[in-house]
């Protein structure tokens, strides 16, 4: 009985198999490729995060012990007269700094603004709006600048301009400027943005656009909208210019209005800027020279705030801090960056003179002409001439119109002199300081996974096209 049943079953199986296979619809190859690629990417990413979590968990105790030992060593060292010792960030602070650097590099402008803004300002009965101080703005674009404790994404201090004490919200800045009713100096360019020098979300996007766009691009855009050729544009034309240029920047490409968080971009420039550019009655016209001067003043103001961020001692920052300010935007790996800064520390350990604000600002002006300087240094390289300190000073004076001090040039040469021959490695110098001149704002904010998925989708479409043609 059992044998006969088994025999009939075995006879039926081939027929069932043929029927099932004939009715099965084959999945196209390009879908299989795309699904496999996505599945593999997700698996690799998940595995790497799990492995990274285990490594971090095992490293916490060891790192904390190293931090304690390092701190004890620092406390045991004698502090020389005129020198300052700063507290090194611990393990937790380093992890927070890494997280904030990723926010600056890859997040949308809306999230960056809400993370680094510190004030929620009262604008009416029960109505508040989010604002940045000038120091918040500098922190939002400066890698390794840690947000104050207790503040972060959607965490703000409430501030009422009519009743609150400004000192509680500005800290050390207002102590230096006792009696001030603003968040910056009276002659600061930030005061053209509105009350107390505070920065709204629309102002934040506008400032990023101005900082990340070379003056020549604005000149071209002005000429395109200057139909009568007199070098002046009207308010509505200026709005079009800024909107077009913003759309070409990495910030503009990443921005999406978020009504739920209040981070919506006003298509018009704010009333304070309108008054500054076109007068109270809007009867004036804006020239390209006036706007470039506004851009220059903004760059100057940002550079001053960057200098003050190092907490200068007797009006000077150290040579190592100056070197750090040059390489911080370049995205160098920690090992290489540390090697460059240690080289500066070692060289100027016995003969530390410090860097003044004037010298710091001269270097920033020098860097704004970095593309022309690159061309000049290339001519020297092609001619077989080495870029020594005298050559660098001569290029700065003739190309950028800046008189660099011998001490500043020595620091720059030391920072980029990899082989110790006293000459400038100009290719690496230019590649690093180009990012410094633009403060890294021209970098694409697309994450690697977005580019990978886009490449996989293109590959799948090409495979589908190939299958059809074949």
C-alpha positions as CSV (number, residue, x, y, z in Angstrom):
1,X,0.0,0.0,0.0
2,X,2.7,2.4,1.0
3,X,4.9,1.5,-1.9
4,X,2.1,2.1,-4.4
5,X,1.3,5.5,-2.9
6,X,4.9,6.5,-2.9
7,X,5.3,5.4,-6.6
8,X,2.3,7.5,-7.6
9,X,3.6,10.5,-5.7
10,X,7.0,10.3,-7.4
11,X,5.3,10.1,-10.8
12,X,3.3,13.2,-10.1
13,X,6.1,15.3,-8.8
14,X,7.8,16.0,-12.2
15,X,4.6,17.3,-13.6
16,X,3.9,19.5,-10.7
17,X,7.4,20.9,-10.9
18,X,7.1,21.6,-14.6
19,X,3.8,23.4,-14.0
20,X,5.2,25.5,-11.2
21,X,8.3,26.5,-13.1
22,X,6.3,27.4,-16.3
23,X,4.0,29.7,-14.3
24,X,6.9,31.3,-12.4
25,X,7.6,34.9,-13.5
26,X,11.3,35.5,-13.6
27,X,12.4,38.6,-11.6
28,X,14.4,41.0,-13.9
29,X,18.1,41.1,-13.3
30,X,18.3,44.8,-12.5
31,X,15.8,44.3,-9.6
32,X,17.9,41.5,-8.2
33,X,21.1,43.6,-8.5
34,X,19.6,46.6,-6.8
35,X,18.0,44.6,-4.0
36,X,21.3,42.7,-3.4
37,X,23.3,45.9,-3.3
38,X,20.8,47.6,-0.8
39,X,20.7,44.5,1.4
40,X,24.5,44.2,1.4
41,X,24.9,47.9,2.2
42,X,22.5,47.7,5.1
43,X,24.1,44.5,6.5
44,X,27.6,46.0,6.3
45,X,26.5,49.3,7.9
46,X,24.7,47.5,10.7
47,X,27.6,45.2,11.4
48,X,30.1,48.1,11.4
49,X,28.0,50.1,13.9
50,X,27.7,47.1,16.2
51,X,31.4,46.4,16.0
52,X,32.1,50.1,16.6
53,X,29.8,50.1,19.7
54,X,31.7,47.2,21.2
55,X,35.1,49.0,20.6
56,X,33.9,52.2,22.1
57,X,32.5,50.4,25.1
58,X,35.8,48.7,25.7
59,X,37.7,51.9,25.1
60,X,35.8,54.1,27.6
61,X,37.5,52.8,30.7
62,X,41.0,52.9,29.2
63,X,40.4,56.4,27.7
64,X,39.1,57.8,31.0
65,X,42.1,56.4,32.8
66,X,44.4,58.1,30.2
67,X,42.5,61.3,30.7
68,X,43.0,61.2,34.4
69,X,46.7,60.4,34.1
70,X,47.1,63.2,31.5
71,X,45.3,65.7,33.7
72,X,47.5,64.7,36.7
73,X,50.6,65.2,34.5
74,X,49.4,68.7,33.4
75,X,48.7,69.7,37.0
76,X,52.2,68.5,38.1
77,X,53.9,70.6,35.5
78,X,55.2,74.1,36.3
79,X,53.3,76.8,34.4
80,X,55.9,79.3,32.9
81,X,55.3,83.0,33.3
82,X,53.2,84.4,30.4
83,X,51.9,81.0,29.3
84,X,48.5,79.5,29.9
85,X,47.3,75.9,30.3
86,X,43.9,75.0,28.9
87,X,41.9,72.0,30.0
88,X,42.0,69.2,27.5
89,X,38.7,67.7,26.5
90,X,37.9,64.3,28.1
91,X,36.5,61.2,26.4
92,X,32.9,62.3,26.6
93,X,33.7,65.8,25.3
94,X,35.6,64.3,22.3
95,X,32.6,62.1,21.4
96,X,30.3,65.2,21.6
97,X,32.7,67.2,19.4
98,X,32.7,64.4,16.8
99,X,28.9,64.3,16.8
100,X,28.7,68.1,16.4
101,X,31.2,68.0,13.6
102,X,29.0,65.4,11.8
103,X,26.0,67.8,12.2
104,X,28.0,70.6,10.7
105,X,29.1,68.5,7.8
106,X,26.0,66.6,6.8
107,X,22.8,68.0,8.5
108,X,20.4,70.3,6.9
109,X,20.7,74.1,7.6
110,X,17.5,73.9,9.6
111,X,18.9,71.3,12.0
112,X,22.3,73.1,12.3
113,X,20.6,76.3,13.1
114,X,18.4,74.7,15.8
115,X,21.3,72.9,17.3
116,X,23.8,75.8,17.7
117,X,21.3,78.7,18.3
118,X,21.1,79.4,22.0
119,X,18.4,82.1,22.4
120,X,14.6,82.0,22.2
121,X,13.7,85.7,22.1
122,X,10.3,87.0,23.1
123,X,8.8,89.0,20.2
124,X,5.2,89.4,21.5
125,X,2.7,88.3,24.1
126,X,3.6,84.6,24.6
127,X,5.4,84.5,21.2
128,X,9.0,83.5,20.9
129,X,11.4,83.0,18.0
130,X,14.8,81.3,17.8
131,X,17.9,83.5,17.3
132,X,21.6,83.0,17.1
133,X,24.2,85.3,18.7
134,X,27.2,86.2,16.5
135,X,29.2,83.8,18.7
136,X,26.7,81.0,18.0
137,X,27.0,81.7,14.3
138,X,30.8,81.3,14.4
139,X,30.5,78.1,16.5
140,X,28.0,76.7,13.9
141,X,30.6,76.8,11.1
142,X,33.8,76.1,13.1
143,X,34.8,72.4,13.5
144,X,35.7,71.2,17.1
145,X,34.0,74.2,18.7
146,X,31.8,72.6,21.4
147,X,28.3,73.8,22.2
148,X,27.9,75.0,25.8
149,X,26.7,72.5,28.3
150,X,22.9,72.2,28.6
151,X,22.3,73.6,25.1
152,X,21.8,71.7,21.9
153,X,19.1,70.6,19.5
154,X,15.9,72.6,20.4
155,X,17.4,73.6,23.8
156,X,17.5,77.4,24.3
157,X,17.7,80.1,26.9
158,X,14.6,82.3,27.0
159,X,15.4,86.0,26.6
160,X,13.1,89.0,26.9
161,X,14.9,92.2,25.6
162,X,12.7,94.4,27.8
163,X,13.3,92.7,31.2
164,X,16.2,90.2,31.1
165,X,19.8,91.1,31.9
166,X,22.0,90.9,28.8
167,X,25.0,89.8,30.9
168,X,23.4,86.4,31.7
169,X,23.1,85.6,28.0
170,X,26.5,86.9,26.8
171,X,28.8,85.8,29.6
172,X,32.4,86.8,29.0
173,X,31.8,89.0,26.0
174,X,29.6,91.5,27.8
175,X,32.0,91.5,30.8
176,X,34.6,93.0,28.4
177,X,32.0,95.5,27.1
178,X,30.2,96.5,30.4
179,X,27.0,98.5,29.8
180,X,26.4,97.3,26.2
181,X,22.8,96.6,25.2
182,X,23.8,94.4,22.3
183,X,25.3,91.0,21.7
184,X,28.2,92.5,19.7
185,X,30.1,95.8,19.4
186,X,28.2,99.0,18.4
187,X,30.0,99.3,15.0
188,X,29.6,95.5,14.2
189,X,28.2,94.6,10.8
190,X,25.8,92.2,12.7
191,X,23.8,95.2,13.9
192,X,22.6,95.7,10.4
193,X,20.6,92.5,10.7
194,X,18.3,93.7,13.4
195,X,17.9,94.2,17.2
196,X,21.0,93.6,19.4
197,X,22.9,92.0,16.5
198,X,20.9,88.7,16.7
199,X,20.6,86.4,13.7
200,X,17.3,84.8,12.6
201,X,17.1,81.7,10.4
202,X,16.7,83.7,7.2
203,X,19.6,85.9,8.2
204,X,21.6,82.7,8.9
205,X,21.1,81.4,5.4
206,X,21.9,84.9,3.9
207,X,25.2,85.1,5.8
208,X,26.2,81.6,4.8
209,X,25.5,82.5,1.2
210,X,27.6,85.7,1.4
211,X,30.5,83.8,3.1
212,X,30.5,80.9,0.7
213,X,30.4,82.9,-2.5
214,X,33.5,84.5,-4.0
215,X,33.2,88.3,-4.8
216,X,33.6,87.6,-8.5
217,X,30.4,85.5,-8.6
218,X,28.5,88.4,-7.1
219,X,30.0,90.8,-9.6
220,X,28.8,88.5,-12.5
221,X,25.3,88.2,-11.0
222,X,25.1,92.0,-10.4
223,X,26.0,92.6,-14.1
224,X,23.4,90.1,-15.3
225,X,20.6,92.0,-13.6
226,X,22.0,95.5,-14.2
227,X,20.2,96.0,-17.5
228,X,21.0,99.7,-17.9
229,X,24.7,99.1,-17.2
230,X,25.0,101.8,-14.5
231,X,26.4,99.3,-11.9
232,X,23.3,99.6,-9.6
233,X,20.4,97.2,-8.8
234,X,17.1,97.8,-7.1
235,X,15.6,95.9,-4.1
236,X,13.6,93.3,-6.1
237,X,16.6,92.6,-8.4
238,X,18.8,92.1,-5.3
239,X,16.4,89.5,-4.0
240,X,16.6,87.6,-7.3
241,X,20.4,87.8,-7.2
242,X,20.7,86.4,-3.7
243,X,18.1,83.7,-4.4
244,X,19.9,82.5,-7.5
245,X,23.3,82.5,-5.8
246,X,21.9,80.7,-2.7
247,X,20.5,77.9,-4.9
248,X,24.1,77.2,-6.2
249,X,25.6,76.9,-2.7
250,X,25.8,73.6,-0.7
251,X,23.6,75.3,2.0
252,X,21.0,76.3,-0.5
253,X,20.9,72.8,-2.1
254,X,20.3,71.1,1.3
255,X,17.7,73.6,2.6
256,X,14.0,72.5,3.0
257,X,11.5,74.7,4.7
258,X,10.2,73.1,8.0
259,X,7.0,74.9,9.1
260,X,6.7,72.7,12.2
261,X,10.0,73.9,13.6
262,X,9.6,77.5,12.4
263,X,12.7,77.3,10.2
264,X,11.2,78.7,7.0
265,X,13.1,80.9,4.7
266,X,11.8,84.3,4.0
267,X,12.1,85.0,0.2
268,X,12.8,88.7,0.9
269,X,15.7,90.2,2.8
270,X,14.9,91.5,6.3
271,X,13.9,95.1,6.9
272,X,17.1,96.1,8.6
273,X,19.3,94.9,5.7
274,X,16.9,96.5,3.3
275,X,17.4,99.8,5.1
276,X,21.1,99.4,5.2
277,X,21.4,98.7,1.5
278,X,18.6,100.9,0.0
279,X,17.8,103.5,2.7
280,X,14.7,103.9,4.8
281,X,12.5,105.0,1.9
282,X,14.0,102.4,-0.5
283,X,14.9,105.2,-2.8
284,X,18.6,104.3,-3.1
285,X,20.2,101.7,-5.3
286,X,22.8,99.1,-4.3
287,X,26.2,99.1,-6.1
288,X,28.4,96.1,-6.4
289,X,31.2,98.0,-4.5
290,X,28.9,98.6,-1.5
291,X,27.9,95.0,-1.4
292,X,31.5,93.7,-1.7
293,X,32.4,96.1,1.2
294,X,29.6,94.5,3.2
295,X,31.1,91.1,2.5
296,X,34.5,92.3,3.5
297,X,33.3,93.7,6.8
298,X,31.4,90.5,7.5
299,X,34.6,88.4,6.9
300,X,36.5,90.8,9.1
301,X,34.0,90.5,11.9
302,X,33.9,86.7,11.7
303,X,37.7,86.6,11.8
304,X,37.7,88.7,15.0
305,X,35.2,86.4,16.7
306,X,37.4,83.4,15.6
307,X,40.4,85.1,17.2
308,X,38.5,85.8,20.5
309,X,37.3,82.1,20.6
310,X,40.9,81.2,21.6
311,X,40.7,83.4,24.6
312,X,43.8,85.5,23.8
313,X,46.3,86.2,26.6
314,X,47.5,89.8,26.6
315,X,46.0,90.2,23.2
316,X,47.8,87.3,21.7
317,X,47.1,83.6,20.8
318,X,49.8,81.0,20.7
319,X,51.5,79.8,17.6
320,X,49.9,76.4,17.9
321,X,46.4,77.9,18.1
322,X,47.1,80.0,15.0
323,X,48.3,76.8,13.2
324,X,45.1,75.0,14.4
325,X,43.0,77.8,12.9
326,X,44.6,77.3,9.5
327,X,44.0,73.5,9.3
328,X,40.7,73.1,11.2
329,X,38.5,73.3,8.1
330,X,40.7,71.0,5.9
331,X,39.3,67.7,7.1
332,X,42.7,66.2,7.8
333,X,42.9,63.0,9.7
334,X,43.7,63.4,13.5
335,X,47.2,61.8,13.1
336,X,48.4,64.2,10.4
337,X,46.9,67.2,12.0
338,X,48.4,66.4,15.4
339,X,51.8,65.9,13.7
340,X,51.6,69.4,12.1
341,X,50.6,71.1,15.3
342,X,53.3,69.3,17.4
343,X,55.9,70.5,14.8
344,X,54.8,74.1,15.5
345,X,54.8,73.7,19.2
346,X,58.3,72.2,19.2
347,X,59.8,74.9,17.0
348,X,58.4,77.8,18.9
349,X,58.6,76.3,22.4
350,X,61.7,78.3,23.4
351,X,60.9,81.4,21.4
352,X,57.2,81.9,21.7
353,X,56.1,85.4,20.6
354,X,52.4,84.8,20.1
355,X,50.1,86.1,17.3
356,X,48.3,89.4,17.6
357,X,44.9,90.2,16.2
358,X,46.4,92.4,13.5
359,X,48.6,89.6,12.3
360,X,45.7,87.2,12.4
361,X,43.5,89.5,10.3
362,X,46.3,90.1,7.8
363,X,46.5,86.3,7.2
364,X,42.7,86.1,6.7
365,X,43.0,88.8,4.0
366,X,45.9,87.0,2.5
367,X,43.8,83.8,2.3
368,X,40.9,85.5,0.5
369,X,43.2,85.8,-2.5
370,X,44.3,82.2,-2.3
371,X,43.4,81.4,-5.9
372,X,45.6,84.2,-7.3
373,X,48.3,83.2,-4.8
374,X,48.1,79.6,-6.0
375,X,48.8,80.8,-9.6
376,X,51.8,82.8,-8.4
377,X,53.3,79.9,-6.4
378,X,52.7,77.6,-9.4
379,X,54.8,80.0,-11.5
380,X,57.6,79.7,-9.0
381,X,57.3,75.9,-8.9
382,X,57.4,75.7,-12.8
383,X,60.5,77.9,-12.9
384,X,62.2,75.6,-10.4
385,X,62.4,78.2,-7.6
386,X,61.7,77.0,-4.0
387,X,59.1,78.8,-2.0
388,X,61.1,80.1,1.0
389,X,59.9,82.7,3.6
390,X,61.0,85.7,1.5
391,X,59.2,84.4,-1.6
392,X,55.9,83.9,0.4
393,X,56.1,87.4,1.8
394,X,56.8,88.8,-1.6
395,X,53.8,86.9,-3.1
396,X,51.5,88.1,-0.2
397,X,52.5,91.7,-0.8
398,X,52.3,91.8,-4.6
399,X,49.3,89.5,-5.1
400,X,47.1,90.1,-2.0
401,X,48.4,93.5,-1.0
402,X,49.2,92.2,2.5
403,X,52.4,92.7,4.5
404,X,52.9,89.4,6.4
405,X,55.3,89.6,9.4
406,X,58.4,87.4,9.5
407,X,57.0,85.5,12.5
408,X,53.7,84.6,10.7
409,X,55.6,83.4,7.7
410,X,57.9,81.3,9.9
411,X,54.8,79.6,11.5
412,X,53.2,78.9,8.1
413,X,56.5,77.4,6.7
414,X,56.9,75.3,9.8
415,X,53.3,74.0,9.7
416,X,53.5,72.8,6.1
417,X,57.2,71.9,5.9
418,X,56.9,68.1,5.9
419,X,60.6,67.3,5.1
420,X,62.2,70.0,7.3
421,X,64.1,71.8,4.5
422,X,62.7,75.2,5.4
423,X,60.7,75.5,2.2
424,X,56.9,75.5,1.7
425,X,55.1,72.5,0.3
426,X,52.9,74.8,-1.8
427,X,50.5,72.2,-3.2
428,X,49.5,70.9,0.3
429,X,49.5,74.5,1.6
430,X,47.1,75.7,-1.1
431,X,44.8,72.6,-0.8
432,X,44.5,73.1,3.0
433,X,44.1,76.9,3.2
434,X,41.5,77.0,0.3
435,X,39.2,75.3,2.8
436,X,40.3,77.9,5.4
437,X,39.5,80.8,3.2
438,X,35.9,79.6,2.5
439,X,35.6,78.0,6.0
440,X,34.6,74.7,4.5
441,X,31.2,76.1,3.4
442,X,31.7,75.0,-0.3
443,X,31.9,71.3,0.7
444,X,29.0,69.1,-0.5
445,X,26.7,68.1,2.4
446,X,25.6,64.8,0.7
447,X,26.3,61.8,2.8
448,X,28.1,58.8,1.4
449,X,25.1,56.6,1.6
450,X,23.1,59.0,-0.6
451,X,25.7,59.0,-3.3
452,X,26.0,55.2,-3.0
453,X,22.2,54.6,-3.5
454,X,22.2,57.0,-6.4
455,X,25.0,55.1,-8.0
456,X,23.2,51.8,-7.4
457,X,20.0,53.1,-9.0
458,X,21.9,54.3,-12.1
459,X,23.6,50.9,-12.3
460,X,20.2,49.1,-12.1
461,X,18.7,51.3,-14.9
462,X,21.7,50.7,-17.1
463,X,21.4,46.9,-16.5
464,X,17.7,47.1,-17.4
465,X,18.5,49.0,-20.6
466,X,21.1,46.5,-21.5
467,X,18.7,43.5,-21.0
468,X,16.1,45.2,-23.2
469,X,18.6,45.8,-26.0
470,X,19.9,42.3,-25.8
